[in-house]
Amino acid sequence: MKMSHVGIMVSNMDKAIEFYTKALGLKVVMGKSAVIEEKETAIGAMCIAVFGEGFKGFNIAHLVTTDGVGFELFEMKDREERHHVDFSKIGLFHYSLETDDFEGVIERVRQYGGKTRMETMRYHPEDDSKPYKMVYLEDPFGTLFELYSHSYSETYSSEYE
């Protein structure tokens, strides 16, 4: 199994594209495009099946990470302005990215309207040979994501006692 993409609802597509490209370094595969509610095309039928009749249309954009994972951004015509995580609800509540430029990404997240949710944490502060860091951040729309300094496998390796 490989990760293909994640879909994220945003309230301002132009600001979202700016944030995800300039703060996080993703590349645009397909820029902002309008989707209308219609039944004549396969895409139209699929959108009605997913969003239900009366979804009123949306803007969409496709971006990609350096390792090929896609980010599908949706700006629905009928939407809230901000995502509010309810930790008592079941379902996805964050995604995670890995970077070699840990501090730089944090700074750019703030610069482009995101924020930090916590202080940077080291997983193994007692072991200088394991400098694995993480932090929870938010995009400008309230979507949570985690930032790692090292790979998931390195960070959680069962070899570490």
N, C-alpha and C positions, 0 to 999 in steps of 0.2 A: 504494500500500500504506500502511496506517495500522497503528500499534500498537494492539492491542485490550487485552491483559492479559498478566500474568506470573503463574505459579503458584509458590507458595513453601511448602515444608514447614516446619512449626514444631512445637515440642514442647509448647507451652502456649498454647492459643488466646486465653485471656483476656489473658495478658501480650502476645501478639502484637498483638491489637487495640489495646491500650493504647499499645504502642510505635509502631505504624504510624499511629495517629491523633494522639497527643500529641507524639511526637518528629518525625514526618515530615509531619503535617498532612493525611493522607488522610481521606476521609469514608467512613463505613460505608454501603454500599448494601443489604447483607443481613447481619445479625448472625450470630453463631455458631449453626449449625444442624447437627443430627446426620444422617448418611447411613449407612444400614445396607446390608449386602450382600443383595440380592434380585434376582430376575429378572423380576418382574411389570411393572415400569415401564420407560420408555425411559431414565430416569436410572440405574436399577439396572443395566440391561443395558450401558449405556455405561461405568459404573464397573467392572463385571466385565471388559469388554473392555480397559480401560486398566490397571487394577491387578491383574487376574488373579483367579481364584477363590480364596477364603480370605483376602481382604484385611481382614476383621474389622470394617470400618466406620471412619468418621472424622467429625470435625467440620470444617465448612467455613464460611468467611465471605468476603464480597466487599466490597472497598473500592475507592475510586477517587481518582486524583489530580485536581488542579484543572483539568487539561486533558483529563480523561476517560479516562486509561489505567487499566485495572483491575488490582487486585492480588487474586488468589484465594489465600486462605490455607488450608492443609490441616493438620490435626492428626490423623494416623493413630493408630488404637488401638495398633498394633504399630509402634514407632518407636524410633529412637535419640534421645538427648537433645540432641545437638549436630551441626551440619553440619561436616564436615571437607573443605576444598577440597584436592583432589589435582591440582596443576598439571601433572602428567604425563599426566592423562587428557583425552581429547577431550570437548568439550561446553561448554555454557554455564557460566561461572564467576562472572559478576556482572551486575548491571543498573545503570543510572545514572539519577540524578534531577538536576534543575536547580532552583535556588532563588534568590530575591532576598535571603534571610536566611541567608547562608552560615554565619556564625559562630554564629548562634542555633540552627540545625539541628544543628551539631556539638555544641553544649552540651547540647541536648535528647536527642540520641542517647546521650550519656554518662549523662545523668540517668535515662533509662529503660532502662538495662541494655545498651546497645550500646557499641561502642568504636571508636577510631580505629586504623587500621592503619599510618598514616604521618603525617608532618608535612604540612601544607598546602603545595601546590606551585603556583607561578605558571608558566604556559606560556611567557610572554614577559617575564621579569623585567627585560629590558633596555629595554622599551618601556612607559612609563607610560600610553600611550593604549590598551594592550591588557592590562587588569587581570584576565585570565582565570585563575581559581583552580580547583583540584580537590583532592580528598582521597579515599582509600579508607577506608570505614567497614565495620562489621559490625553486624548486628542482634543481639539477645540470644541468637540460636540459631546464630550462626556464618555466616550468609549474607552474602556480600560485596556491597557496593554502592559506587558511585562518586558523589560529589556534585560538581556543577559550579556555578560562580557565573554562568555565561553559557551561551548556547545552544551546542549541538553545532556548528552551522554557523559561528557566530562564532569558536569556539575553534579549529577546524581549517580555517578558510578558506584556500584556496589563493592568495588575494590577498596573503597575508602572506609576505614574503620575508625 
